[in-house]
Amino acid sequence: MKPVGTDPRVLSLAAEVAKSPEQNVPVILLKLKEIINTPLRSPELKKIKQDIYCYDLIQYCLLVLSQDCSQIQGGWTTISQLAQILSHCCVGLEPEDAEEFYKELLPSAAEKFLVLGRKLQVCFISAAKGEEKAELLHFFQIVTDSLYWLLGDHVKLIQNVLQSDHFLHLLQTDSVEIGSTVLTLLKNILEINSGDLPKVEGKSLHSILNEVILKLLSTPSPVIRSTATKLLLFMAESHQEILMFLRLNTSEKGLRGLLSKLETGTEFSKELGQLIGLLSPKIYPEVEEQKLHQAACLIQAYWKGFWTRKRLKMLPSAVIALQRRFRSKRTKRLLKLSRQKEEEELRLQLQLQRQRAARLSREIRLSVLEIVHPGQVEKYNWEIEEKSALMIQKHWRGYKERKKFCQRKPSLMEYKAAVTLQRAVLKFLAKCRKKKKLFAPWQGLQELTDARRVELKQQVDDYVRRHQGSQMTYVASRELHAEAQERLQHYFMSRLLEERAQQHREALMAQINTSIEQLMKAPSLKEVEGKDPELFLSRSRPVAAKGKQAHLTTLKHIQEPWWKKLGEEEPGDKIDVPKDELGTLFIGGTKIP
């Protein structure tokens, strides 16, 4: 929302910036300097700054500061003036959208000033001419003054500036002029508000202190030494943490001895003496004791936190273990009580059954005695006693035989194991003999003597003389041969057809058997699912399932250990055991004499 009663100069400048090309915008924005420097009362100047902010002229200045210096008309002169204008516009400005102004625009402006300072620092170091260096140093001082002016009104930006890496790079310069300017800026910033210094991150604060100490000790320029001494003295007197850090450096790195070697009688000798007095070793034991106390507190805090977290982490497992033990003990107690109750009930039932059986036996005996003739009572009692004795003997003999069997059980197991091993060994020997006969058929043949050869030759001649073959002509032999070939061809053709028919019959029988087995294993019509009918429509699925099942069965049988297949006999393997070998075999733990 645009403000009412806008200054016509701001309105015309905003319109000109909006219509002008990009390269002319920096020069046009320089007209803001005339508008701001106009001698007006404070409320009217504040209204003008609000109008400048509302028409985004401050944002245009930030965009111009982000551009390359070589592409801006006027170079560093224009940029330094725009930095000065931006700083003056932000000082005393309180816009309506304060959140965006304080959280985005002001930190961005401070960061732009630091970036400009780094660029000017690089140009100053690389410049060769003295006039160019003096001009760049002047621009650098303008930028630092603008930053100081901005931080003077918005002290919350001091923490962001001190934590910035660009500010640390500016402080690390080797140039005397740039270093003196940056130290002066740091001293002025801390004089504005030194309360934000402890809020700076420890790493950034230590880096700044180390750079200041390094400049104090290594720079020959008295200006930088004086500024660094005053800055360290101010920081040490303002904050106890910084004083402790400097004292630690004094004890570890010998800072006090290095400071004592500096020249006395200079302008900053008084401040240097005060700084050395603050770093005196008289207070060092107190600092060391305080440091040890803080370290002990820190270790205790870490240890208590670790132990508490460990106990909290172990607490669920301990509770679970306790519950598990309680439930286990309760279950065991209930189980023991239930078993005792069952045993008591069983004992009572057995007692009742025995009482009923005894009562029934007495009733039967009494009823029998009533029926039996008095002369037959003795005979009846003798038969009862005989049956009872036989029953007792039967039970006793059974118990005795079972006891003997338990004693003979290990020897019986040895006997069965020996028989199994003998069967396997005999089978292995038979196979070895069969292989030996197969691969060495010439062994065992006896050579023929001369008399045997003459006798066999005479038998062959007699057979040929008695069975002389009929004489056939060449034509008859050819006809007989052709007839034999025709019959042989006919036989082979019919044999091939019979084999094909037999294979077809076997395939049909296998298909029928598979279909019958599948139908027998098929679910009922109520349990049929959508994919079940496909198993009966396809011919390859049942065959594949049957083949897969047979293949898995064969693999399972092959993969079994050898000791499980000792008792099996392969079909067609006949064990031919000579009788003379049976006399030396071990049977049932004894050797046959």
C-alpha positions, 0 to 999 in steps of 0.5 A: 500500500503506497503512502498518502502525501508522498514527496513529489521528488521521491515519486518522480525519482521512482518513476524515472528509475522504473522507466530508465534502462538498467545501466542508468539506474545507479546514476539516477539513484545518486539523486537520493543524496540531494533529497536526504541532505535537504535541511528539513525537520526530523519528522519530515526527513523520516517521512521521506525515508519511509517514502523511499522504502515504500517505493523500493528505492532502497532495494534498488540500491542493494541490487546495484551494490551486488553488481560488478564495479566495472559494469557501473557508470562511475565505478567505485565513486558511484558505489561508495556514494550509493553505500553512503545513501543506503546507510543514511536511508536505513538509519532512523527508518521504522517501516510498517512491515518491520519484520521484513525490514529487520530480518531480511533487508538490514542483514542483507545491507550489512553483508553487502557492505562487508562484501564491498569492503573485501572487493576494495581490499583486493583492489587496494592490494593489487593496485600499483600506483600510489594515487590509485591506492589512496583513492581506493583507501578513501572509498574503503573508509566511506564503506566502513563509515557507512557500515558504522553509521548503520550499526550505530542505529541498529545494534542487533546487526553487530552480532551478525557482522562479527560472525561473518567470514567477510569481516574476519577476512578483512581483519586478516589483511597484511596492509597497514592502512586497511588493517588500521581502518578495520581495527578502528571500525571494530573498536567503534562497534564495540564502543557502541554496544559491547554486550553482544560480544559474548553472544558471538560464537566461540570459534568466531570470537577466538579467531577475532582475538587471535587476529588482534593479538597477531597484529599487536605482536607482528605488525611494526606499525605503531598505529595498528599496535596502539589500536590493537592494544586499546581494543584488547584492553577494552575487551578484557575490561568489559568481559570476564570471558575474554580476560580468561581467554587472554590469560590462558593464552598468556600461560600457554603461549607466553603472551605476557613475555611477548608483550613485555618485549614491546617498546616502552615510552610510546603513545600506548605504553600506558594502555600496554602496561594496564593490559600486562597488569591484567594478564599478571600471573598473580591472578593465574591460580584463581583463574586456573582453579576456576577453569578446573572447577568449570571442567569438573562441573562439565565432566560431572554433567556429561557423566550424569547425563550419560548415566541417566540416559543409560538407566532410562534406556535399560529401564524398559528391558529391566521392567520387561525382564521383571514381568517375564520372570514374574509371569514365568514363576506364576505360570510354574506355580499354577502348573504345579498346583494343577498337576497336584490337583490332577494327581490327587483326582487320579489317586482318588479315582484309582482308589474308588475303582479298586474299591468298586472292583473289590466290592464287585468281586465279593458280590460275584463270589457270594452270588456264585457260592449261592448258586454252586452246590455245597459239594462243589465249593472246594472244587470251585475254590481250587479252580479260582486259585489255579486261575489266579496263580496262572495270572500271576505267573503270566504277569511275572514272566512277562515282566521278566522277559521284558527286563531280559529284552531291555538287557539284550537290546544293545546286543540286538542293535549290534546284530542288526548293524552287523547284518546291515554292514554285511549285506552292504559289503557282500553287495559291494564285493559282488559288484566288484566281481561283476566289473572285474569279469566285464572288463577282463573277459580273457582272464580264466581262459585256458590255452588249447593243446596240440592234441585238443586242436587236432581233436576239434578239427577232426570233429569239424570235418566230420560235421561238414562231411555229414551235413553237406550243403545243397548246391545253388545256382547264382540266379537262385541265390540272388532270388533267395537274397532278394526275398530275404531282404524283402522279408527283413524290410517288411519285418522292420517296417511292421516293428516300427509301426508296432513300436509307435503304436506301443508308445502311443498306448503308453502315453495314453495310459500315462495321461489317463493315470495322471488325469485319474490321479488329478481328479481324485485329488481335485477339491469339491465344487464348493471349494473350487477357485477361479484358477482350478479349472485351468489345471484340467483344461491344460494337458501339459500342466499335469504332466509337468507337475508329475514329472517335477514331483518324480524328479524331486523324489529322485533328487531327494533319494540321491541326496540321502546319506549312504547309511540310510540306503544300506538296507536297500537293494537295487532291482536286478542286482543279485548277490552271488556270495561264495559259500567259503566266504560265509565262514569268516563273516562276523554275525551278531557279535560272534564268529562262527567256529 
